Amino acid sequence: MARKDGPITVCVINLKGGVGKSTIATLLCREALINRKKDVLAIDLDPQANLSQALMHYSYNQFLSEQWPSVVELFNGYQPPSASTGGPTGLTNNSVVQTITTIGDNTLQIIPSRFDFSDNLIDSARPDPRVLARFLAKNFKKKDLIIIDCAPTESILTRAAYHASRLVLIPVKPEYFATIGFPLLQESLTSFRKQNRGHRIDVSGIVINNAFYDGGNNGGPEKKRALGDIESEALINGWRIFNNEIPFSRGFPKITRGDHSYTGNAVMFRYFANEFFDQIGL
């Protein structure tokens, strides 16, 4: 049953690349569907389209070759003419969404991205960052959870994610320059709040995505220094850090592809997922 007050919308973002945003977004979507029995929508706002490829697997190539509607068409507001149409056509929630998995009454769906996404927006005269929020408000009130995977840059895509979101999840790896994106993100959020005073958007927390192989010292002194930097920056910004870290595991690339032949420590992702879902009230 859908939430009475509509879906919780969370954007997964860090204005520093390589922190595991798409992997975390992918696994949160699956955990919410399978273990929390929730109706889930994923949205890929990253032109690299990693979330789309992770959730759609081999059907992503078909999606590209057959030119199915994507988040590009959502922002443009129409579907271009194709071999089967005589002209441009309107978009519906069904035409732009791909269903990944259905369990009982709940589904995991995605609005996928394409590699030309950023080019399309740049070529647009004045892209409207509120387009996504309006589309979600109109078509997806019956979802429980919406997860938005964001590009690691400040752009119209970032603003679109903010307009559509209530919460922000910040993944970080405990490594050198770990917090380089934090001041940029805080500045970005502060600017958005000032310009949109009626919109409440909060940081749900920082999740430590453990990039280190645990060779008996759990990352050693470099991880310890990086965690100190993360804790200091989190305190300055008033952001909480989730208690459960995401462990290193060679199983993550496999399960992200849908291959569960080896999961290793990746099964421990569930501890963070449960803490996160409990914290946001899902």
Secondary structure, 3 states (H helix, E strand, C coil): CCCCCCCEEEEECCCCCCCCHHHHHHHHHHHHHHCCCCCEEEEEECCCCHHHHHHHCCHHHHHHHCCCCCHHHHHHCCECCCCCCCCCECCCHHHHCEEEEEECCEEEEEECCCCCHHHHHHHCCCCCCCHHHHHHHHHCCCCCEEEEEECCCCCHHHHHHHHHCCEEEEEECCCCCCCCCHHHHHHHHHHHHHHCCCCCCEEEEEEEECCCCCCCCCCHHHHHHHHHHHHHHHHHHCCCECCCCECCCCHHHHHHCCCCCCCHHHHHHHHHHHHHHHHHCC
